[in-house]
Amino acid sequence: MTWERDNIAAMAGYVSGEQPDNIDTIKLNTNENPYPPSPAVGRLLRDFDATVLRRYPPARADRFRGLAATLHGVKRENIIATRGGDELLRLVMTTFVDPGVPVGMTYPTYSLYPVLARIQDCPVVEIPLLDDWRLPPGMASDLNAAGVKVTFLVNPHAPSGTLRPLDQVRGLADELNGILLLDEAYVDFVDPDQRHDAVRLLDQCPNMIILRSMSKGYSLAGLRFGYGIGPSGLIEPMLNKTRDSYNVDVLAQEIATAALDDQRHASQGWMAVREERQRLTAAFAAMHIPVAQSQANFLLATLGARAPSLHRGLRESGILVRYFDAPGLTDKLRITVGTPEENDRLLSHLGRLIPAD
Ligand SMILES: Cc1ncc(COP(=O)(O)O)c(C=O)c1O
């Protein structure tokens, strides 16, 4: 006997990456930023007046929304602040998709999307990516034919890190009958010379919502803060109807605002990650380990049948990386770009494990 709804009883939950207590572990398994957040965050925490907590927080995080709107050249009505990007995904699902209506995504993708679809009791339509992680031709017409209401697309893609050009994103949004949720959790790490700014597509894509996360680019994974950018008609029902009354707490609002305001600090971290991404990519190539061309803060390395044993071997050496026991990924490891010292340790342990295999 279970009290759960049938779809909840039948589903498996999201499996997070391991979070060890031991701070000496080199943690390259959940794509956290290896550098600390803006010094303004530390100052704010030190000087925070606890009596402020007596009162409820600003319900819609208006100061944060105003700053994000200025940064992206949109209006405040185009922004919603959420408890991590994950809350935006849940809001999109519960606001726009009736139970039983199909939800679209690629395979592979961020493994939370199918979990959220199952919670809402929605069938999942998975479009397999091509071998080089590109979108297959005819994707939009397949999703339309299946009656999909919302499609989740992550760009840069997880877990490969590859970046889809904006004209493809716009083409997909144009062709889809439903909403396109463009998940840009990792976009801060894209090379600036790509001039990649999906926000400027919003004028032409009335059915698109962009997800941004403060977890990776702003080193605030522990805070749980993200935001959505989109046409006011799509943001408004989430902002005024489906969001929890006070979804982001007052401390989180202040910290996220201070971190977003310190673009100089954040962009120094993005640059350092990009430099290390390039160095790691070259080091893997020298070891004859293929990696997808990543524009994110992680690399997907193809290691063949030894991937699970390398995952275990690295773990025994105090280095966590991510292994996915899922079709098409069992020969690969997803490795977050760490500090130069962490990456050196990773490379030397891998070098030791590989010939011994
Ligand atoms: C592809 C993708 N989207 C969204 C998120 C959600 O990020 P957060 O809820 O930490 O902002 C993550 C987190 O790992 C992710 O990998």
The ligand as an SDF file (V2000), in Angstrom:
LIG
                    3D

 16 16  0  0  0  0  0  0  0  0999 V2000
   22.1070   21.7200  -17.3990 C   0  0  0  0  0  0  0  0  0  0  0  0
   21.7410   22.2600  -16.0710 C   0  0  0  0  0  0  0  0  0  0  0  0
   20.6930   23.0680  -15.9670 N   0  0  0  0  0  0  0  0  0  0  0  0
   20.3110   23.5930  -14.8030 C   0  0  0  0  0  0  0  0  0  0  0  0
   21.0010   23.2930  -13.6490 C   0  0  0  0  0  0  0  0  0  0  0  0
   20.4670   23.8680  -12.3740 C   0  0  0  0  0  0  0  0  0  0  0  0
   21.3350   24.6650  -11.7290 O   0  0  0  0  0  0  0  0  0  0  0  0
   20.9880   25.3670  -10.3600 P   0  0  0  0  0  0  0  0  0  0  0  0
   19.6500   24.8570   -9.8960 O   0  0  0  0  0  0  0  0  0  0  0  0
   22.0770   25.0000   -9.4390 O   0  0  0  0  0  0  0  0  0  0  0  0
   20.9340   26.8250  -10.6850 O   0  0  0  0  0  0  0  0  0  0  0  0
   22.0980   22.4480  -13.7020 C   0  0  0  0  0  0  0  0  0  0  0  0
   22.8270   22.0680  -12.4760 C   0  0  0  0  0  0  0  0  0  0  0  0
   23.6970   21.2440  -12.4390 O   0  0  0  0  0  0  0  0  0  0  0  0
   22.4860   21.9170  -14.9410 C   0  0  0  0  0  0  0  0  0  0  0  0
   23.5330   21.0860  -15.0520 O   0  0  0  0  0  0  0  0  0  0  0  0
  1  2  1  0
  2  3  1  0
  2 15  2  0
  3  4  2  0
  4  5  1  0
  5  6  1  0
  5 12  2  0
  6  7  1  0
  7  8  1  0
  8  9  2  0
  8 10  1  0
  8 11  1  0
 12 13  1  0
 12 15  1  0
 13 14  2  0
 15 16  1  0
M  END
$$$$
